[in-house]
Amino acid sequence: MLSNNHHLCARLARLAAALALATAALAARADAPPLTLERAWQLAEEANPTLKAAQASVSATEGQLADARGLLWNNPQLAAERARRKVPQPGLGNDIQREWRAEFSQTLEIAGQQGYRRGAAEQGLAALKESVEETRRQVRSEVEQKFVRVLALQTRAAMETELVGLIRDAAGAARKRFEAGEDTKLDANLAEVEMGRAESQLEAAREQLIQARAELAATLQLPAETLPEAQGALSSEAAIPYTLEQLLTAAAGRPRLRALDHQEQAARSRLGLERAAAYPDVTVGLFAGREGPGDVRERITGLSISLPLPLFRRNAAGIGRATTDLTQTQIERQAAIRDTRATVLALWQRLESLRGRVKRLEQLVLQRLQENQRLSAAAYRAGEISLTQLLLATRQVLDTRREVLEATTELALTRVELEQAAGWSARQ
């Protein structure tokens, strides 16, 4: 007996703790205002780690460009010597002489390496900025897709709640009619079964909604206990502000393709730099010094030029690597152009198909089923049909509404994916 009481107390304690946590979570969500899509984009651009990492890499490339824009690539060199020489003097010992020498030298590139290096750095920075813009668009697209899923599951949870209410009313009416002897026990049991199924589907929808909100919060880097509520509504009637031709034109200037174009130009400049590196650099120096004994001390001033002879190494390895990089970049760019166009065409066809399917479901199927539900409810109250027929009509309407919601959600997600693939912006 004591053991049973102990287990009962433990279960009550766990239940109380769970209720407290649920209440706290609900209170926290109640204090937070609903999240709009524009606010979600803003939060993502401020805190998304992928975007922040891409933006942070710009500083390193800007430093490379600053070095490449210098007057000369090689720094000048300054050398100084000071010597103490002992000169034997017959019968007088050693004569101490102090000598010095200073030299200033500069290595000069003679095959246009500076221009190639500067061009590669400029194109590399431009490519990186386009890549950052592409990352920003990808983050916005990911946020919008997760936002749409939250909206869809919020609508689904509301639909399931409505279904529970309808079946609860039907179950209550069936119970009263059974007690009055107007319905059979089978109808009463059927109503209870349908009630259990509806509540189970509602709980499943709420669980999926919690998961979707948690994923959206993670993308926005919100606190772990925050489950944002999306503000807005899914609509299948939103106008499409572009044509297929406009999307294809926008796709040709997508940031990813522009980045690949800059990368190709940078690879060309690096190849030119490696080819120019086969020519030797000339080192020019100016020197001055004092040498000789004190009575005939000499002052020396001169010009030196050194030039390595490119007899054994002609930078073939560097030229080969640069050629390979250029070829790979060209292949990647051509493949990206082809894939982008194919993706836009496929997503456009899918979007058109979904628009037609949603329109057909809403205008032809759903309206008639809703009318059938109203007629069935009136006929059941008048005793003209059974509970089974009423529940069948109700289920048909709710199942069709779920199908419409799924198609509308897929339509919204496809539109987001299409605009991302084409690099479309509302400002265009």
C-alpha positions in Angstrom: 0.0 0.0 0.0 2.8 2.4 0.9 4.6 1.5 -2.3 1.5 2.4 -4.4 1.2 5.7 -2.5 4.8 6.4 -3.2 4.4 5.8 -6.9 1.3 7.9 -7.0 3.0 10.8 -5.3 6.0 10.5 -7.7 3.6 10.6 -10.7 1.8 13.6 -9.3 5.1 15.4 -8.8 6.2 14.7 -12.4 2.8 15.9 -13.7 3.0 19.1 -11.6 6.5 19.7 -13.0 5.4 19.2 -16.5 2.5 21.5 -16.1 4.7 24.2 -14.6 7.1 23.9 -17.5 4.3 24.0 -20.0 2.8 27.1 -18.3 6.1 28.9 -18.3 6.6 28.1 -22.0 3.2 29.4 -22.9 3.8 32.5 -20.8 7.0 33.1 -22.6 5.4 32.7 -26.0 2.5 35.0 -24.9 5.0 37.8 -24.1 6.7 37.5 -27.5 4.9 39.3 -30.4 4.1 37.2 -33.5 7.0 37.1 -35.9 6.6 38.6 -39.4 8.5 37.4 -42.4 10.3 40.7 -42.7 11.4 40.6 -39.1 12.5 37.0 -39.5 14.7 38.1 -42.5 16.2 40.9 -40.4 17.0 38.6 -37.5 18.6 36.0 -39.9 20.8 38.6 -41.5 22.0 39.9 -38.1 22.7 36.5 -36.5 22.8 33.6 -39.0 26.3 32.0 -38.5 26.6 30.9 -42.2 26.1 34.5 -43.4 28.3 36.0 -40.7 31.1 33.6 -41.6 30.8 34.6 -45.3 30.9 38.3 -44.5 33.9 37.8 -42.2 36.0 36.4 -45.1 35.7 39.7 -47.0 38.3 41.4 -44.7 41.1 38.9 -45.7 40.4 39.4 -49.4 40.4 43.2 -49.0 43.8 42.9 -47.4 45.1 41.0 -50.4 43.8 43.7 -52.7 45.4 46.4 -50.6 48.8 44.6 -51.0 48.3 44.1 -54.7 47.6 47.8 -55.2 50.9 48.8 -53.7 53.3 50.7 -55.8 55.7 47.7 -56.0 55.1 44.1 -55.0 58.6 43.6 -53.5 59.8 45.8 -50.6 63.1 47.7 -51.0 66.1 46.4 -49.0 68.6 48.4 -47.1 71.9 46.8 -46.2 74.8 48.3 -44.1 78.3 47.0 -43.3 81.0 48.3 -40.9 84.4 46.7 -40.8 87.5 47.0 -38.6 90.7 46.2 -40.5 94.2 45.7 -39.1 96.9 46.7 -41.6 100.5 45.7 -40.5 103.0 48.6 -40.6 106.7 47.5 -40.7 108.3 48.5 -37.4 105.2 50.3 -36.2 102.7 47.4 -35.4 99.2 47.3 -36.8 97.3 50.3 -38.2 93.6 50.1 -37.3 91.3 51.2 -40.2 87.5 51.4 -40.0 85.5 51.0 -43.2 81.8 51.1 -44.0 79.4 50.3 -46.8 75.6 51.0 -47.3 73.4 49.7 -50.1 69.8 50.3 -51.1 68.3 47.8 -53.5 64.9 47.2 -55.1 63.6 44.2 -57.0 61.6 45.1 -60.1 59.1 43.0 -62.0 59.5 43.5 -65.7 56.7 41.3 -67.3 53.5 43.1 -66.0 53.1 40.9 -62.9 51.8 43.8 -60.9 48.8 44.3 -63.3 48.0 40.6 -63.3 48.2 40.4 -59.5 46.0 43.5 -59.1 43.4 42.2 -61.5 43.3 38.8 -59.8 42.8 40.4 -56.4 40.1 42.8 -57.7 38.2 40.0 -59.4 38.6 37.7 -56.4 37.1 40.4 -54.1 34.2 41.0 -56.5 33.5 37.2 -56.7 33.6 37.0 -52.9 31.1 39.8 -52.5 28.8 38.1 -55.0 29.1 34.9 -53.0 28.2 36.7 -49.9 25.1 38.1 -51.6 24.2 34.6 -52.8 24.6 33.3 -49.3 22.3 36.1 -48.0 19.7 35.1 -50.6 20.0 31.4 -49.6 19.6 32.3 -45.9 16.5 34.4 -46.7 15.1 31.6 -48.8 15.7 29.0 -46.0 14.0 31.3 -43.5 11.0 31.9 -45.7 10.6 28.2 -46.3 10.7 27.4 -42.6 8.3 30.4 -42.0 5.9 29.0 -44.6 6.0 25.6 -42.9 5.2 27.2 -39.5 2.3 29.1 -41.1 1.0 25.9 -42.7 1.2 23.9 -39.4 -0.5 26.7 -37.5 -3.4 26.6 -40.1 -3.4 22.8 -39.8 -3.6 22.9 -36.0 -6.5 25.3 -36.3 -8.3 23.0 -38.8 -7.8 20.0 -36.5 -9.1 22.0 -33.6 -12.2 22.8 -35.7 -12.6 19.1 -36.5 -12.4 18.2 -32.9 -15.2 20.7 -32.1 -17.4 19.4 -34.9 -17.0 15.8 -33.9 -17.5 16.6 -30.2 -20.8 18.3 -31.1 -21.8 15.2 -33.1 -20.7 12.9 -30.3 -22.8 14.8 -27.8 -25.8 14.7 -30.1 -25.3 11.0 -30.7 -25.1 10.4 -26.9 -28.3 12.2 -26.3 -30.1 10.4 -29.1 -28.8 7.1 -27.8 -30.1 7.9 -24.3 -33.4 8.9 -25.9 -33.5 5.6 -27.8 -33.3 7.3 -31.2 -29.8 6.0 -32.1 -28.0 2.7 -31.6 -25.1 1.9 -29.4 -23.0 1.4 -32.6 -23.6 5.1 -33.6 -22.6 6.2 -30.1 -19.4 4.1 -30.2 -18.6 5.4 -33.7 -18.8 9.0 -32.5 -16.4 8.2 -29.6 -14.0 6.5 -31.9 -14.0 9.5 -34.3 -13.5 11.8 -31.4 -10.4 9.9 -30.3 -9.0 9.9 -33.9 -9.6 13.7 -34.2 -7.9 14.4 -30.9 -4.9 12.2 -31.9 -4.6 14.1 -35.2 -4.7 17.4 -33.4 -1.9 16.4 -31.0 0.2 15.2 -34.0 -0.3 18.5 -35.7 0.7 20.4 -32.6 3.8 18.2 -32.2 4.8 19.0 -35.8 4.2 22.7 -35.2 6.5 22.7 -32.2 9.3 21.1 -34.2 8.8 23.5 -37.1 8.9 26.5 -34.7 12.1 25.1 -33.1 13.8 24.8 -36.5 12.8 28.4 -37.4 14.1 29.6 -34.0 17.4 27.8 -34.6 17.9 29.4 -38.0 17.2 32.8 -36.5 19.5 32.1 -33.5 16.7 32.8 -31.1 17.0 31.6 -27.5 16.5 27.8 -27.1 13.2 28.2 -25.2 11.7 30.5 -27.8 9.1 29.0 -30.2 8.1 31.9 -32.5 4.6 32.2 -33.8 4.5 33.2 -37.4 2.2 36.1 -38.4 0.6 35.9 -41.8 -1.5 33.6 -43.9 -1.0 31.2 -46.8 -2.8 32.4 -49.9 -3.1 30.7 -53.3 -4.4 33.8 -54.9 -1.2 35.9 -54.6 -0.3 37.4 -57.9 2.9 36.3 -59.6 4.8 39.5 -60.5 7.0 38.0 -63.2 6.9 35.9 -66.3 9.1 33.0 -67.3 11.1 35.2 -69.6 11.7 37.6 -66.8 12.9 34.8 -64.5 15.3 33.5 -67.1 16.7 36.9 -67.7 17.1 37.4 -63.9 18.7 33.9 -63.7 21.4 34.9 -66.1 22.5 37.6 -63.6 22.1 35.6 -60.5 24.8 36.4 -57.9 26.2 32.9 -58.0 26.8 33.1 -61.8 28.3 36.6 -61.4 30.6 35.2 -58.8 31.7 32.4 -61.1 32.3 35.0 -63.9 34.6 37.0 -61.6 36.3 33.8 -60.5 37.0 33.0 -64.2 38.5 36.4 -64.7 40.6 36.1 -61.6 41.8 32.7 -62.8 42.8 34.3 -66.1 44.8 36.9 -64.3 46.5 34.3 -62.1 47.5 32.4 -65.3 48.9 35.6 -66.7 50.8 36.2 -63.5 52.3 32.7 -63.5 53.4 33.0 -67.1 54.9 36.4 -66.4 56.7 34.8 -63.4 58.8 32.9 -65.9 60.6 36.2 -66.7 63.3 37.0 -64.2 63.0 40.0 -61.8 65.7 42.6 -62.0 67.3 43.9 -58.8 68.8 47.4 -58.9 70.9 48.7 -56.1 72.8 51.9 -55.1 75.7 51.6 -52.7 78.2 53.9 -51.1 81.2 53.3 -48.8 84.6 54.3 -47.5 87.6 52.1 -47.8 91.4 52.2 -47.7 94.0 53.7 -45.3 93.5 57.0 -43.7 96.0 59.0 -45.8 94.5 57.6 -49.1 90.9 56.9 -48.0 88.6 56.2 -50.9 84.9 57.0 -51.2 83.1 54.5 -53.3 79.7 55.0 -55.0 78.1 52.6 -57.4 75.2 51.0 -59.1 74.5 47.3 -59.1 72.2 45.2 -61.2 71.4 41.5 -60.7 69.4 39.3 -63.0 68.8 35.5 -62.5 69.2 33.4 -65.6 66.1 31.3 -66.3 68.0 28.3 -67.5 66.7 25.4 -65.4 63.3 26.4 -64.0 60.6 28.2 -66.1 57.7 28.1 -63.6 56.0 25.2 -65.5 54.4 23.9 -62.3 52.8 27.2 -61.5 51.6 27.7 -65.1 50.1 24.2 -65.1 48.2 24.7 -61.8 46.9 28.1 -63.0 45.8 26.6 -66.4 44.0 23.7 -64.5 42.2 26.2 -62.2 41.0 28.3 -65.2 39.7 25.2 -67.0 37.9 24.0 -63.9 36.3 27.4 -63.3 35.1 27.6 -66.9 33.6 24.1 -66.7 31.9 25.0 -63.4 30.5 28.2 -64.8 29.1 26.6 -67.9 27.5 23.8 -65.8 26.0 26.4 -63.4 24.5 28.3 -66.3 22.9 25.2 -67.8 21.7 23.9 -64.4 20.2 27.2 -63.4 18.2 27.5 -66.5 17.0 23.9 -66.3 16.0 24.4 -62.6 14.1 27.5 -63.3 12.2 25.9 -66.2 11.3 22.8 -64.1 10.2 24.8 -61.1 8.1 27.1 -63.3 6.2 24.1 -64.7 5.7 22.7 -61.2 4.4 26.1 -60.0 1.9 26.3 -62.8 0.7 22.8 -62.1 0.3 23.5 -58.4 -1.6 26.7 -59.1 -4.0 24.8 -61.4 -4.5 22.0 -58.8 -5.1 24.4 -55.9 -7.6 26.4 -58.0 -9.4 23.2 -59.0 -9.6 21.9 -55.4 -10.9 25.2 -54.0 -13.4 26.1 -56.7 -14.8 22.7 -57.8 -14.3 20.2 -55.0 -14.2 22.0 -51.7 -17.2 24.3 -52.3 -19.4 21.3 -53.1 -18.2 19.3 -50.1 -18.9 22.2 -47.8 -22.4 22.4 -49.2 -22.8 18.7 -48.6 -21.7 19.1 -45.0 -24.2 21.8 -44.3 -27.0 19.7 -45.9 -25.8 16.6 -44.0 -25.9 18.5 -40.7 -29.4 19.7 -41.3 -30.5 16.2 -42.4 -29.0 14.6 -39.3 -30.7 17.1 -37.0 -34.0 16.2 -38.8 -33.3 12.5 -38.4 -33.1 11.9 -42.1 -29.6 10.5 -42.2 -27.4 8.5 -39.8 -24.4 9.6 -37.8 -22.2 7.6 -40.1 -23.3 9.6 -43.1 -22.8 12.9 -41.2 -19.3 11.9 -40.1 -18.5 10.8 -43.6 -19.5 14.2 -45.0 -17.5 16.0 -42.3 -14.4 13.9 -42.9 -14.6 14.5 -46.6 -14.6 18.2 -46.1 -11.7 18.2 -43.6 -9.7 15.8 -45.7 -10.2 18.0 -48.7 -9.2 21.1 -46.7 -6.0 19.3 -45.6 -5.3 18.5 -49.3 -5.9 22.1 -50.3 -3.6 23.2 -47.4 -0.9 20.8 -48.4 -1.1 21.9 -52.1 -1.1 25.6 -51.0 1.9 25.0 -48.8 3.7 23.2 -51.6 2.8 26.1 -54.0 4.3 28.6 -51.5 7.5 26.6 -51.0 7.9 26.1 -54.8 7.6 29.8 -55.4 10.3 30.5 -52.8 12.5 27.9 -54.4 11.9 29.3 -57.9 12.7 32.8 -56.9 15.9 31.6 -55.2 16.9 29.6 -58.2 16.4 32.5 -60.5 17.9 35.1 -58.2 14.7 37.1 -58.4 14.2 40.1 -56.1 11.0 42.1 -55.5 13.1 45.2 -56.3 13.7 44.1 -59.9 
